[in-house]
Amino acid sequence: MSLKPSDGAATELEWIKSSYSTADGPSCVEVATAPDHILVRDSKNPTGPRLALAPLTWAAFLPYASGQ
């Protein structure tokens, strides 16, 4: 994941959709990285609320989410 510059001054987040999400499925999760946190949102509601997680919190969550 990375940040893409939009106009030289600001940055635009690059949202990555979960490989477990499908266009017609109930679970559509997207993730983006920012300099100091990881953002998570519902891809079906891209302007809706987002979770902002500290990188260490995200790293601790990943094994739980993947079942490992």
KOLZA-209995 format. One record per atom (N, C-alpha, C): x negated, y negated, z; residue number from 1; atom name; residue in three letters. Coordinates in pm, whole numbers, plus 32768, in hexadecimal, padded with zeros to 4 digits. Layout:
(drenlo (X,Y,Z),NUM,"CA","ALA")
...
//
This chain:
(drenlo (7FAB,8076,8000),1,"N","MET")
(drenlo (8000,8000,8000),1,"CA","MET")
(drenlo (7FA7,7F85,8000),1,"C","MET")
(drenlo (7FD9,7F1B,7FC6),2,"N","SER")
(drenlo (7F89,7EA2,7FBF),2,"CA","SER")
(drenlo (7FE1,7E28,7FB4),2,"C","SER")
(drenlo (7FA2,7DB5,7FC0),3,"N","LEU")
(drenlo (7FE7,7D35,7FAE),3,"CA","LEU")
(drenlo (7FC0,7CFE,7F26),3,"C","LEU")
(drenlo (8021,7CC5,7EE0),4,"N","LYS")
(drenlo (8007,7C88,7E5E),4,"CA","LYS")
(drenlo (801C,7BF2,7E68),4,"C","LYS")
(drenlo (7FBC,7BA1,7E3A),5,"N","PRO")
(drenlo (7FD2,7B11,7E38),5,"CA","PRO")
(drenlo (8041,7AED,7DD5),5,"C","PRO")
(drenlo (809C,7A92,7DFC),6,"N","SER")
(drenlo (8108,7A6C,7DA3),6,"CA","SER")
(drenlo (80E9,79ED,7D55),6,"C","SER")
(drenlo (80B1,7988,7D95),7,"N","ASP")
(drenlo (8093,790C,7D4D),7,"CA","ASP")
(drenlo (800E,78D0,7D78),7,"C","ASP")
(drenlo (7FB9,791F,7DB3),8,"N","GLY")
(drenlo (7F38,78EE,7DDF),8,"CA","GLY")
(drenlo (7F37,78C1,7E6F),8,"C","GLY")
(drenlo (7FA7,788F,7EA3),9,"N","ALA")
(drenlo (7FAC,785E,7F2D),9,"CA","ALA")
(drenlo (7FEB,78C5,7F8A),9,"C","ALA")
(drenlo (8059,78FD,7F60),10,"N","ALA")
(drenlo (80A1,795C,7FB5),10,"CA","ALA")
(drenlo (8088,79EA,7F83),10,"C","ALA")
(drenlo (80B0,7A4B,7FD3),11,"N","THR")
(drenlo (80A5,7AD6,7FA8),11,"CA","THR")
(drenlo (812E,7B15,7FA8),11,"C","THR")
(drenlo (8140,7B74,7F4F),12,"N","GLU")
(drenlo (81BD,7BBE,7F46),12,"CA","GLU")
(drenlo (81A1,7C4D,7F71),12,"C","GLU")
(drenlo (81F7,7C83,7FC4),13,"N","LEU")
(drenlo (81E4,7D0B,7FF3),13,"CA","LEU")
(drenlo (8202,7D6F,7F85),13,"C","LEU")
(drenlo (81B6,7DD9,7F80),14,"N","GLU")
(drenlo (81D2,7E47,7F25),14,"CA","GLU")
(drenlo (8214,7EB5,7F76),14,"C","GLU")
(drenlo (8292,7ECD,7F5B),15,"N","TRP")
(drenlo (82E0,7F31,7FA3),15,"CA","TRP")
(drenlo (82CF,7FB8,7F5F),15,"C","TRP")
(drenlo (82B3,801E,7FAF),16,"N","ILE")
(drenlo (82A0,80A6,7F7F),16,"CA","ILE")
(drenlo (8314,80FB,7FB2),16,"C","ILE")
(drenlo (835B,813B,7F56),17,"N","LYS")
(drenlo (83CE,818D,7F7C),17,"CA","LYS")
(drenlo (839F,8217,7FA8),17,"C","LYS")
(drenlo (83DD,824D,8010),18,"N","SER")
(drenlo (83BD,82D1,8042),18,"CA","SER")
(drenlo (83D3,833A,7FD6),18,"C","SER")
(drenlo (837A,839B,7FCF),19,"N","SER")
(drenlo (838A,8408,7F6F),19,"CA","SER")
(drenlo (8401,8460,7F93),19,"C","SER")
(drenlo (8433,8456,800C),20,"N","TYR")
(drenlo (84A9,84A2,8036),20,"CA","TYR")
(drenlo (852B,845B,8011),20,"C","TYR")
(drenlo (8524,83E1,7FE6),21,"N","SER")
(drenlo (859A,8394,7FC2),21,"CA","SER")
(drenlo (85C0,83AD,7F31),21,"C","SER")
(drenlo (8640,83B6,7F17),22,"N","THR")
(drenlo (8671,83C4,7E8F),22,"CA","THR")
(drenlo (86D7,8356,7E75),22,"C","THR")
(drenlo (86F3,833B,7DF9),23,"N","ALA")
(drenlo (874F,82CF,7DD6),23,"CA","ALA")
(drenlo (87DA,82E5,7E0E),23,"C","ALA")
(drenlo (8805,8362,7E17),24,"N","ASP")
(drenlo (888C,837E,7E46),24,"CA","ASP")
(drenlo (8891,83B9,7ED3),24,"C","ASP")
(drenlo (881E,83C6,7F14),25,"N","GLY")
(drenlo (8819,8402,7F98),25,"CA","GLY")
(drenlo (8831,839F,8009),25,"C","GLY")
(drenlo (8848,83D1,8080),26,"N","PRO")
(drenlo (8866,837A,80F2),26,"CA","PRO")
(drenlo (87EB,8337,812F),26,"C","PRO")
(drenlo (8775,836D,8119),27,"N","SER")
(drenlo (86FE,8339,815B),27,"CA","SER")
(drenlo (86A4,82F2,80F7),27,"C","SER")
(drenlo (86AD,8270,80F1),28,"N","CYS")
(drenlo (8659,8222,8097),28,"CA","CYS")
(drenlo (8607,81C0,80EA),28,"C","CYS")
(drenlo (858B,81E5,8101),29,"N","VAL")
(drenlo (8532,8195,8155),29,"CA","VAL")
(drenlo (84C0,8161,8101),29,"C","VAL")
(drenlo (849D,80E2,8116),30,"N","GLU")
(drenlo (842A,80A5,80D4),30,"CA","GLU")
(drenlo (83CE,806C,813E),30,"C","GLU")
(drenlo (834C,806B,811E),31,"N","VAL")
(drenlo (82E6,803C,817B),31,"CA","VAL")
(drenlo (828B,7FDA,8132),31,"C","VAL")
(drenlo (8260,7F72,8178),32,"N","ALA")
(drenlo (81FF,7F13,8142),32,"CA","ALA")
(drenlo (819A,7EF1,81AF),32,"C","ALA")
(drenlo (8121,7ED4,8186),33,"N","THR")
(drenlo (80BB,7EAB,81E7),33,"CA","THR")
(drenlo (80A7,7E15,81E0),33,"C","THR")
(drenlo (8091,7DDC,8254),34,"N","ALA")
(drenlo (806E,7D50,8263),34,"CA","ALA")
(drenlo (7FEB,7D4D,82B3),34,"C","ALA")
(drenlo (7FA8,7CDD,82BC),35,"N","PRO")
(drenlo (7F28,7CDA,8301),35,"CA","PRO")
(drenlo (7F2A,7D10,8391),35,"C","PRO")
(drenlo (7F97,7CF9,83DA),36,"N","ASP")
(drenlo (7F97,7D21,8466),36,"CA","ASP")
(drenlo (8009,7D7E,848E),36,"C","ASP")
(drenlo (8056,7DAF,842F),37,"N","HIS")
(drenlo (80C2,7E0B,844F),37,"CA","HIS")
(drenlo (80F0,7E59,83D4),37,"C","HIS")
(drenlo (813F,7EBF,83EE),38,"N","ILE")
(drenlo (817D,7F12,8386),38,"CA","ILE")
(drenlo (8212,7EF3,8388),38,"C","ILE")
(drenlo (824C,7ED8,8315),39,"N","LEU")
(drenlo (82DB,7EBA,830C),39,"CA","LEU")
(drenlo (8325,7F32,82D3),39,"C","LEU")
(drenlo (839C,7F4C,8309),40,"N","VAL")
(drenlo (83F2,7FB9,82DB),40,"CA","VAL")
(drenlo (847C,7F7E,82C2),40,"C","VAL")
(drenlo (84BA,7FA4,8250),41,"N","ARG")
(drenlo (8540,7F73,8231),41,"CA","ARG")
(drenlo (8591,7FE0,81EA),41,"C","ARG")
(drenlo (8612,7FC9,81E2),42,"N","ASP")
(drenlo (866E,801E,8198),42,"CA","ASP")
(drenlo (866E,7FED,8108),42,"C","ASP")
(drenlo (8647,8042,80A9),43,"N","SER")
(drenlo (863E,8015,801E),43,"CA","SER")
(drenlo (86C5,7FF3,7FE3),43,"C","SER")
(drenlo (8730,8025,8020),44,"N","LYS")
(drenlo (87B5,8003,7FEF),44,"CA","LYS")
(drenlo (87E1,7F79,801C),44,"C","LYS")
(drenlo (8796,7F3E,8079),45,"N","ASN")
(drenlo (87B5,7EB8,80AC),45,"CA","ASN")
(drenlo (8731,7E6A,80B8),45,"C","ASN")
(drenlo (86F1,7E47,8049),46,"N","PRO")
(drenlo (866C,7E0A,804E),46,"CA","PRO")
(drenlo (8666,7D81,8090),46,"C","PRO")
(drenlo (86D5,7D3B,809A),47,"N","THR")
(drenlo (86D3,7CB8,80DD),47,"CA","THR")
(drenlo (8701,7CC5,816F),47,"C","THR")
(drenlo (871E,7D3E,819A),48,"N","GLY")
(drenlo (874B,7D55,8223),48,"CA","GLY")
(drenlo (86D9,7D57,8287),48,"C","GLY")
(drenlo (86F6,7D87,82FE),49,"N","PRO")
(drenlo (8691,7D87,8368),49,"CA","PRO")
(drenlo (861B,7DE4,8349),49,"C","PRO")
(drenlo (85AA,7DC1,8385),50,"N","ARG")
(drenlo (8530,7E10,8374),50,"CA","ARG")
(drenlo (84F6,7E2C,83FD),50,"C","ARG")
(drenlo (84B9,7E9F,840A),51,"N","LEU")
(drenlo (846D,7EBF,8482),51,"CA","LEU")
(drenlo (83DD,7E94,846B),51,"C","LEU")
(drenlo (83A0,7E55,84CD),52,"N","ALA")
(drenlo (8313,7E30,84C5),52,"CA","ALA")
(drenlo (82CA,7E7F,8531),52,"C","ALA")
(drenlo (826E,7ED5,8508),53,"N","LEU")
(drenlo (8227,7F2B,8565),53,"CA","LEU")
(drenlo (8192,7F0D,8565),53,"C","LEU")
(drenlo (8157,7F15,85DA),54,"N","ALA")
(drenlo (80C5,7F08,85E4),54,"CA","ALA")
(drenlo (8085,7F7F,859D),54,"C","ALA")
(drenlo (8012,7F6E,8560),55,"N","PRO")
(drenlo (7FD2,7FDD,8519),55,"CA","PRO")
(drenlo (7FBE,805A,856F),55,"C","PRO")
(drenlo (7F9A,804A,85EE),56,"N","LEU")
(drenlo (7F88,80BF,8645),56,"CA","LEU")
(drenlo (800C,8105,8661),56,"C","LEU")
(drenlo (8077,80B9,866E),57,"N","THR")
(drenlo (80FC,80F4,8681),57,"CA","THR")
(drenlo (8124,8142,8606),57,"C","THR")
(drenlo (810D,810A,8590),58,"N","TRP")
(drenlo (812D,814F,8512),58,"CA","TRP")
(drenlo (80DD,81D0,8507),58,"C","TRP")
(drenlo (805C,81CA,8525),59,"N","ALA")
(drenlo (8006,8240,851D),59,"CA","ALA")
(drenlo (8035,82AD,857D),59,"C","ALA")
(drenlo (8064,8287,85F3),60,"N","ALA")
(drenlo (8096,82E9,8653),60,"CA","ALA")
(drenlo (811B,8325,8624),60,"C","ALA")
(drenlo (816B,82D9,85DB),61,"N","PHE")
(drenlo (81EC,8307,85AA),61,"CA","PHE")
(drenlo (81E0,8369,8535),61,"C","PHE")
(drenlo (817F,8358,84DE),62,"N","LEU")
(drenlo (8174,83A8,8464),62,"CA","LEU")
(drenlo (8174,843F,847B),62,"C","LEU")
(drenlo (8125,8475,84D9),63,"N","PRO")
(drenlo (812A,8507,84EE),63,"CA","PRO")
(drenlo (81B5,8537,8518),63,"C","PRO")
(drenlo (81FA,84E7,8569),64,"N","TYR")
(drenlo (8281,850A,8592),64,"CA","TYR")
(drenlo (82DF,850C,8519),64,"C","TYR")
(drenlo (82D5,84A7,84C5),65,"N","ALA")
(drenlo (832E,849C,8451),65,"CA","ALA")
(drenlo (8313,850B,83EB),65,"C","ALA")
(drenlo (8298,8535,83DE),66,"N","SER")
(drenlo (8276,859C,837B),66,"CA","SER")
(drenlo (8285,8629,83B4),66,"C","SER")
(drenlo (82A1,8633,8434),67,"N","GLY")
(drenlo (82B3,86B6,8472),67,"CA","GLY")
(drenlo (8232,8700,848C),67,"C","GLY")
(drenlo (81C3,86B9,8492),68,"N","GLN")
(drenlo (8141,86F9,84A8),68,"CA","GLN")
(drenlo (810E,86E1,8534),68,"C","GLN")
//
